[in-house]
Amino acid sequence: MADTVSEQIAALSDEDWAVREEAATLLGSLNDARAVLPLTHALRDTDRAVREAAVGALSSLGSVSVPALAGCLTDPALQVQEAASAILASLADARVLAPLMQALGSRDWIVRMHAAKGLGRIGDPEAVSALMPLLQDKVKAVREEASSALAAIGVAAMAGLIEALQHDDWLVRLHAVEALGKLKSPDSVEPLLRALFNERDSAIREDVVRALGAIRDGRAVDYLVAVMKEPGLRLLAVEALGHIGDRRVVPILRRVVEGVPLGEPRDSATPCADGWTDEMATMGMAARALGMIADAVAIPSLIVALRNTITRSEAAAALTKFGPAVIPSLLPMLAKEQDENVRYHVRETLTAVGWRAGRV
């Protein structure tokens, strides 16, 4: 009886690229370790379709491919390194921890990116020291994967990330903040709050606000309320407060959604390309934040916001978060409101919370 695996391995050397592609694809489904080395050789094939089929096959074969792929990380051909690192990143096998850490030093940014992703999926604390330098990689995609990997590793990366908040390179500080936001540890709240008021780079301060919103710790509330008065941070602070969900800020958010000034006017008071100013966007965000918190005392303010073109859509969406509790407030509007656009949003909101016309 013919040996199908041997036949397909032989077909990987056929002159016809389509035959080679089909052979690689079939080998991926036969689950035979003998196919691993021939398939790694196919990663060097002159035809892209064959190379892609080999990548798919090696991924399908799974852990039996790991040792051979680890060797490919030092292959002279960068395309082989790229393919191997991509597969290993998806497999996330702890046996290639050391090779992936070494691959972080590759001159090919694609290899570095995949290696960082793989290390994040493996989640071994040993990789922290190797990943930290990549926060200042010249390629953004590599920096972002390194940041995500450190966040995925978790507590073991915390000390290094907090220390990185003091780094001379602003890119390192920026991605350290991003990683801490992804990590969502309460232990990073105080260092992030210090960065919020000591950092001079506006982009980093913006990311600090985002990170504090992602962590959702009530200790940040008073500080976020304070920075709401800053022109560049107000919109982000309102969003972060919504994510935190502390009811103490409901009165402040009600004022914002109703258009009551809280601080100095924004420098960017001129309309954006679509005709909206930052203040308008902040009012809409305040409506969304009130929906996130879902304190019933905010319903009257959101009802008012329904009548404002600027906040109508966000207010309608926020009101759905309160469920049937909004029905008594919306039914009178449906009966008396003359503006058809307002009536449309009222009816849509009522429907979303379970009201049906004619039903008692």
PEFEN-V559641 format. One record per pair of residues at least 4 apart in sequence whose C-alpha atoms are under 8 Angstrom apart, sorted by the first residue. I is the first residue (numbers start at 1). J is the second residue. If there is no record, write none. Layout:
i: <I,I>
j: <J,J>
//
This chain:
i: <2,3,4,5,5,5,5,5,5,6,7,8,8,8,8,8,9,9,9,9,9,9,10,11,11,11,12,12,12,12,12,12,12,13,14,14,15,15,16,17,17,17,17,18,18,19,20,20,21,21,21,21,21,21,22,22,23,24,24,24,24,24,24,24,25,25,25,25,25,26,26,27,27,27,27,28,28,28,28,28,28,28,29,29,29,31,31,32,32,33,33,33,34,35,36,36,36,36,36,36,37,37,38,39,39,39,39,40,40,40,40,40,40,41,42,42,42,43,43,43,43,43,43,43,43,44,44,44,44,45,45,46,46,47,48,49,50,51,52,53,54,55,55,55,55,56,57,58,58,58,59,59,59,59,61,62,62,63,63,65,66,66,66,66,66,67,67,68,69,69,69,69,70,70,70,70,70,70,71,72,72,72,73,73,73,73,73,73,73,73,74,74,75,75,76,77,78,78,79,80,81,81,82,82,82,82,82,83,84,85,85,85,85,85,85,86,86,86,86,87,88,88,88,88,88,89,89,89,89,89,89,90,91,92,92,92,92,93,93,94,96,97,97,97,97,97,98,99,100,100,100,100,100,101,101,101,101,101,101,101,102,103,103,103,104,104,104,104,104,104,104,104,105,106,106,107,108,109,109,109,110,110,111,112,112,113,113,113,113,113,114,115,116,116,116,116,116,116,117,117,117,117,117,118,119,119,119,119,120,120,120,120,120,120,120,120,121,121,123,123,123,123,123,124,124,125,125,125,127,128,128,128,128,128,129,130,131,131,131,131,132,132,132,133,134,134,134,135,135,135,135,135,135,135,135,135,136,136,136,136,137,137,138,138,139,140,141,142,143,143,144,144,145,146,147,147,147,147,147,148,148,148,149,150,150,150,151,151,151,151,151,152,153,154,154,155,157,158,158,158,159,160,161,161,161,161,161,162,162,162,162,163,164,164,164,165,165,165,165,165,165,166,167,167,168,168,169,170,170,170,171,172,173,173,174,174,174,174,175,176,177,177,177,177,177,177,178,178,178,178,179,180,180,180,180,181,181,181,181,181,181,181,182,182,183,184,184,184,184,184,185,185,186,186,188,189,189,189,189,189,189,190,191,192,192,192,193,193,193,193,194,195,195,195,196,196,196,199,199,200,201,202,202,203,204,205,206,206,206,206,207,208,209,209,209,209,209,209,210,210,210,210,211,212,212,212,212,213,213,213,213,213,213,213,214,214,214,215,216,216,216,216,217,217,218,218,220,221,221,221,221,221,222,223,224,224,224,224,224,225,225,225,227,227,227,228,228,228,228,228,228,229,229,229,229,229,230,230,230,231,231,231,231,232,233,234,234,235,235,235,235,235,236,237,238,238,238,238,238,238,239,239,239,239,239,240,241,241,241,241,242,242,242,242,242,242,242,242,243,243,243,245,245,245,246,246,247,247,249,250,250,250,250,250,251,251,252,253,253,253,253,253,254,254,254,254,254,254,255,255,255,256,256,256,256,256,256,257,257,257,257,257,257,257,257,257,258,258,258,258,259,261,265,266,266,268,268,269,269,269,270,271,271,271,271,272,272,272,276,276,277,278,279,280,280,280,281,281,282,283,283,283,284,284,284,284,284,285,285,286,287,287,287,287,287,287,287,288,288,288,288,288,289,289,290,290,290,290,291,291,291,291,291,291,291,291,292,292,294,294,294,295,295,296,296,298,299,299,299,300,300,301,302,302,302,302,302,303,303,303,303,304,305,305,305,306,306,306,306,306,306,306,306,307,307,307,308,309,311,312,312,312,313,313,314,315,316,316,316,316,317,317,318,319,319,319,320,320,320,320,320,322,322,323,323,324,324,324,326,326,327,327,327,327,328,329,330,330,330,331,332,333,333,333,334,334,334,337,337,338,339,340,341,342,343,344,345,346,347,348,349,350,350,350,351,351,355>
j: <7,7,8,9,27,30,32,34,35,10,11,12,23,24,26,27,13,23,24,27,35,38,14,19,20,23,19,20,21,23,24,38,42,20,19,20,19,20,20,21,47,49,50,22,50,23,24,50,25,49,50,51,53,54,26,53,27,28,39,42,50,53,54,57,29,53,54,56,57,30,57,31,32,35,57,54,56,57,58,59,60,61,57,60,61,60,61,36,61,61,64,65,38,39,40,58,61,64,65,68,41,68,42,43,54,57,58,44,54,58,68,69,72,45,50,51,54,50,51,52,54,55,79,80,83,51,77,79,80,50,51,50,51,51,52,53,54,55,56,57,58,59,83,84,87,60,61,62,65,87,65,87,90,91,65,66,91,91,93,69,70,88,93,95,96,71,96,72,73,84,85,88,74,84,88,96,99,100,75,80,81,84,80,81,82,84,85,99,100,103,81,103,80,81,80,81,82,108,83,84,85,111,86,108,110,111,114,87,88,89,100,111,114,115,118,90,111,114,115,91,92,93,96,115,118,114,115,117,118,119,121,118,118,118,119,121,122,97,122,122,100,101,119,122,124,127,102,103,104,115,116,118,119,105,115,116,119,127,130,131,106,111,112,115,111,112,113,115,116,130,131,134,112,111,112,112,112,113,139,142,114,142,115,116,142,117,141,142,145,146,118,119,120,131,142,145,146,149,121,145,146,148,149,122,123,124,127,149,124,146,148,149,150,151,152,153,149,152,127,149,152,153,154,128,153,153,156,157,131,132,150,153,156,157,133,134,135,146,149,150,146,150,160,137,142,143,146,142,143,144,146,147,171,172,175,176,143,169,171,172,142,143,142,143,143,144,145,146,147,175,148,175,149,150,151,175,176,178,179,152,179,182,153,154,157,179,157,179,180,182,183,183,157,158,183,159,161,162,180,188,163,164,165,176,177,179,180,166,176,188,191,167,172,173,176,172,173,174,176,177,195,173,172,173,172,173,173,174,201,204,175,176,177,204,178,203,204,207,179,180,181,192,204,207,208,211,182,207,208,211,183,184,185,188,211,185,208,210,211,212,214,215,211,214,215,188,211,214,215,216,189,215,215,217,192,193,212,215,217,219,220,194,195,196,208,212,197,208,220,223,198,199,205,208,205,208,209,204,205,205,205,206,232,207,208,209,210,232,233,236,211,212,213,224,233,236,237,240,214,236,237,240,215,216,217,220,240,217,239,240,241,242,243,244,240,243,244,244,240,243,244,245,221,244,244,246,224,225,241,244,246,249,226,227,228,237,238,240,241,229,237,249,233,234,237,233,234,235,237,238,263,233,234,262,263,264,234,263,264,264,265,266,267,266,237,238,282,239,278,281,282,285,240,241,242,253,282,285,286,289,243,285,286,288,289,244,245,246,249,289,246,286,288,289,290,291,292,293,289,292,293,289,292,293,250,293,293,295,253,254,290,293,295,298,255,298,256,257,286,287,289,290,258,286,287,290,298,301,259,260,261,260,261,262,282,283,286,282,283,284,286,287,301,302,305,311,283,301,304,305,283,265,269,278,279,277,278,277,278,279,277,275,276,277,278,276,277,278,280,281,281,282,283,284,310,311,285,310,286,287,310,311,288,310,311,314,315,289,314,290,291,302,305,311,314,315,318,292,314,315,317,318,293,318,294,295,298,318,295,315,317,318,319,320,321,322,318,321,298,321,322,299,322,322,325,302,303,319,326,304,329,305,306,315,316,318,319,307,315,329,330,308,311,312,315,311,312,313,315,316,342,345,346,311,312,342,312,313,315,316,342,345,317,345,318,319,320,345,346,349,321,349,322,323,326,349,326,349,350,352,353,326,353,353,354,353,354,355,330,350,331,350,353,355,332,333,334,346,350,335,336,337,343,346,343,346,347,342,343,343,343,344,345,346,347,348,349,350,351,352,353,354,355,356,355,356,359>
//
